[in-house]
């Protein structure tokens, strides 16, 4: 992971910097904020400032346009491929070869423990049960009113809320990072792409690489997971069953998943109070006859959310307003009022239905 | 502050080696007939493949069909498939071959029209976007625009694969069916185009553009 420290960056030319992944990530703001390698490097080699600035400029100016992006159409295409491979003939083959299937499943379980592929934890509930009786498990319980601070061996921080408990296996962090939560907690997980961090809570599994998020499962029937930064994957536990794609949700900042246990339903929505993305705080919010499409794009950037709307329809719509500290929903209300539109939250996205402007 | 015409959003393109271990495990499971893993593979790579395909041939429906056939074929032939070193570049290469093959085949059925050039690759860089959307008066920027217009389709594709898909030269050379040396050269030639003429000018001429670019401000 730290092979960049070994690199002879002081001998690098412009082209080398431009192509260096670690440098690119820094320029594009993809590194963890606490990673100070390049800031320190700059201090050490002040004479390289001009070169670094040029390289950064080339990286930024040579960014490719987004091109074709259509998550909804992609999801439909994926479904149709999954349907195409799932033909009856295929199933018969499976039944006939049930012995080899059993072997495959064993292999699958083995591999998933080894390498932790997405959503591949076939028996989380089983695991949870085995932990309950295991002696090598550390138990944190917060009976006080104030949140209890827990620092894990990997540097991840947890604020355990009142009337909540957290179980951590003693082997935590050696090859996997897994905890079991009852109640509610806020997590700030140290990034480690090789060892995803799993939170099991009342039938719902949350998987992250390194993010800040909150899990609430006070209610026997309801678990909610809300994300403040980074990406989070959630899925419901299904003992002895394959995790299907439709069970899995990927959450981005300001999105929230709610799991209704009895109905076995997992829905995606937005958090109650969406926060502005810290890296996008400089986005302008003073509009003077500004095109509505621009305003909506700014909002998307500022809050890291997806807003669905008909660009053609809104082509002639303008906005003159100063959007400042009001909440995202208030801003949407204002916009919708201006152009006689409506908005709703669908699947964690904001859908704007409008009639267009003259 | 104002933006560059309209803000360009970039896909979440993390370096390819990051998912490599997971990819290997995923691929093994797919080979063993695990449908859920196949689904994860699709979720992970379908969007980038669509993005790449539409740049080669600007016809999303056509690319969609190619990908459908490609993935169904991969699933049906999963037992015979070799292990792959890099799943992403394997998929990109398979798609590229298929798109070019199918386009040629399709042409047989169509009238022989102006279709002389077999090969397309559409990509626009941030700087081009800026130059196109703003009136450029400064000489060195005009020169830059001329230089950028001179970039070949191949150079554009290499830049896309290198910087957008974050692939290394070995992977790029396999995908584009060129040797490694040519891939390296295409990139260096492209970067050289930028090196001259315009840096000094751009620093003073593009203040807005530079606004977010000061180092250490993240």
Interface residues (C-beta under 8 A of the other chain):
Chain A: X14 X15 X18 X19 X21 X24 X25 X26 X27 X28 X29 X30 X33 X38 X39 X42 X49 X52 X53 X54 X56 X57 X58 X59 X60 X61 X62 X63 X64 X65 X66 X67 X68 X69 X70 X71 X73 X74 X77 X78 X80 X81 X82 X84 X85 X86 X94 X101 X104 X107 X108 X111 X112 X114 X115 X116 X117 X118 X119 X120 X193 X194 X242 X243 X244 X245 X279 X282 X284 X293 X294 X297 X298 X300 X301
Chain B: X1 X2 X3 X6 X7 X8 X9 X10 X11 X14 X15 X18 X21 X22 X24 X25 X26 X28 X29 X32 X33 X34 X35 X36 X37 X38 X39 X40 X42 X43 X44 X46 X47 X50 X51 X53 X54 X55 X60 X64 X67 X68 X71 X72 X75 X76 X122 X123 X124 X125 X126 X127 X129 X130 X159 X160 X162 X163 X164 X166 X187 X188 X191 X194 X195 X199 X202 X210 X212 X213 X214 X215 X216 X218
